Each structure stands twice: as C-alpha cells, then as structure tokens.
C-alpha cells in the first residue's frame, strides 16, 4: 500500500489532497461529544443527534477512502486502514497527551504549558468507532467483515486508553451501576401503650 509520496504527515496521508475530508475531519468530533446518550424523542422525520453524527462520520470516512493513494473501495478496507484513519484524525485532537519524557507525565493538572502534542481523546475515538461500526452494517456490510470491529482496532483503542490514562493521570474505569436499594426496610411500628 502506497500513500501520498512526499507527505509531511508521519502517517503518510497528505491533508492538502484530502480537500473536503480535512474540513469534515476537523468537524468529525466537535460538538458531538459522546452521542450515545442522544435524545430518542426526536420525531421520525428528524434524525437524532446521534444519527446526524453517524452520517457525518460515515461521509468523512468514505471521503478519506476516496482520497487515499491509491483510492480504496469500502470492500477493500481493512482494520489497518481504519487505524490509518484514526492516526490521521489525531492532528485535529484537542487533548494534551504528555510524552513519557515530559515532567508533567502522569499529572492530571499540569502547572505550566508544555510542548506535548494534542491528540484525539480516547473516549472520542471509542465513540467514533462505535458509530462507524454501526454505519458500516447499515450500509450493507456484513458484521463478520466489519473493519471497525477488527481485533487490531480494538487493541489500538485499548492501547490509546491505557497510555492516555498514564500520561494524563486519569483513569478510564467503567462506571459500574450501583445496586438499587431493595426497598426501604420497614421499621416495626412503635408500641401504642
């Protein structure tokens, strides 16, 4: 696989060639946040915020495939291409991820600025992959051939999560549901003497 020669981007993808994909990618994760909890009370004619974000993400990924050198069809897309796409999106990230050599590595609130790079936050990437995985199947893809569910993509997301947790001094533990109280225990009625 050959990407654009002479690209200054370490991932090998030249955003100047991408045209519309660059501006779409810049908007891919802005304003959407974690759309998983989007309101389902929308009328049937108006797509939900989640559906709109999923459509934008899908269009951006398809544009990325068209601008890839050589251009890729969706049928040829693999987990490796999804990883290239995620690395490409890092240039639009807004989350400071400290290098291991940075004196602020592991500090949640650094006391001063540092030259460490901005990256896409793990939660944003995880939500993006979830939306793209659903969109792939909605567009006729078979679940067993879904490149967004590839083992390499899952491992990459886990590595990003773990590294960002160490670098930023935060934990990404799953929120556990609290057990519901088993009703209020009734106290015995006071004796009416």
N, C-alpha and C positions, 0 to 999 in steps of 0.2 A: 504494500500500500504506500503510495507516494502522496505526500501533501504538497502544498504550495512551496516551491523552492525559494530560497532566499528570505523566508519569513523571519521576522524578528521575534515572533512569539515562540517561546520554548516548546510549546505543544505542537508547533508546525502549522497552525491554522492562521491564515492571514485575514484579519478582520476588515482590511480595506477591500478585499474581494467579496466579502460577505454581503456588503451592501445593506439591504434591508434586515438581514439576520442580525447584524450588530446592534441596530437600534431596537429591534424586537427583543434581543437577548438582554439588553440593558433594562428592559421593562419586564422581563420574564418573572422576576421575583419581587418586584416592587409593588407595594400596595396589596399584594395577595396575602402575604404572611402565611399563616397556616390556615388554608381554606377548608380544611377538613370539617370544621365546625360551622360551615356556612349555613345560612338560614334555608330551611327546606320549605318555608311558607310562600315561596315565590309562586306566581301563577304559572300555569302550564305554558303560556306563550312567552314568558320572560325567563330566560335561563338564569340559574342561580349564579352567585359569585363564583362558586367552585367550578361550575360548568364553563363559565366565561374564561376563567383562568386556565382550565384544562385545554380549551380550544386554542387559546393564545400560545400555551406551551407547546402544543402539538404542531401548530403552524410554524413556530420558531424552530423546532427540531427538524421538521421537513425542509425548511429553508436551509438549515445547516447542512443537511444531506445533499441538497441541490448544489450548494456552493462548495462542497467538499471536492478536493482534487485527488483522484478523478471523482466525478459525481457518483453518488451511491443511490441505489434504489432501496426502498424500505425492505424488500425481500433479502437484500444482501447485507443489511445492517446487523451487526453483532454486538455483544456486550462490550467489545473493545472500542467500537465506535461510540457507544454510549459514554464510556469512560473519557474518550477524547472530548466529547461534548461537555461533560461536567468540568473537565480541566479548562476548557475554553471559557466557560462561564465564570471561572474564578477571577478573571480580570475585571468583572463587574461587581465583585463582592464588596461588602461593607463591614465585615467583621475582622477585627485585628487579631491575627494569629501569630503569636510570638515564636521566633525561632528558638531552638534549644540553647543557642549561644547568647540570647538576649538576657540582660539582667532581670527583666520583668517576666521571664518564662514562669508560668505557674501562678502568677499573681492575678486575681480577678479584677482588681482596680489599680492599674499601674500609676505611680505618682507623677510620671512625666511621659512625653511622647517618645516614640522610638521608630526606627526605620523598618520595622517588620511589615510584611505585606498584608493587604486586605484580601480576604477570601470570602467565598460564599459560606455562610453558616451551615453547619451540618443539618440542622432542622429544616432549613430551606431546601437543601438538596434532597433530603429524605422525602419531603412533601412533593417536590417536583417529580421525583422518580415514581412516586405513587400515582400522581396524575397522569404521567406519560404511560405508565404500565396499563392503566385503565383505558386511556385513549387508544393505545395500540390494539387492544382487543375490540373496542368499539368500531374500529376501522377495519375489521375483518381479520386481524391477526390471530393466530392460534395461541392459546395460553402456553403450550409447551415450547413454542418458538419465540416467546416474548423476550427481546434483548434487554428490556428493562428489569426483568426478573432473573437475569443471568447471575450465576454464582459470583463471577468476578465483580459485578456491580454491587452485590450485597457485601462482599468482603471490602471493597473500596469504601463504601459508606461506613462500615464498622471502623475501618482504619481512620477515616476522617473524624468520626465521632470521638474515638479514643484519643487521637492526637490533639484535637481541639480542646478536649476536656483537660488534658495535661497542660497544654500551652496557655490556656486562658484561666486555669484554676477553677473550673466549674465542673459539675458532674451532670451527666445526662442519664440519671437513673429514671426508669419508667415510673410514672406515677401509679401507685397502687391504689385500687379502690378501697376505701375504708369500709369495713363491715358495717352494715346498717344495724342500729341498735335493735335488739329483739323486743321491741315494745317496752313501754315503761312498766317496771315491776310494780305491782300494786302493793302498797303497804297495808297491813291489817288495819281494819277500822278500829279507831280508839274505843275503848270500853265506855259505854254511856252509863256511868254509875250514878 
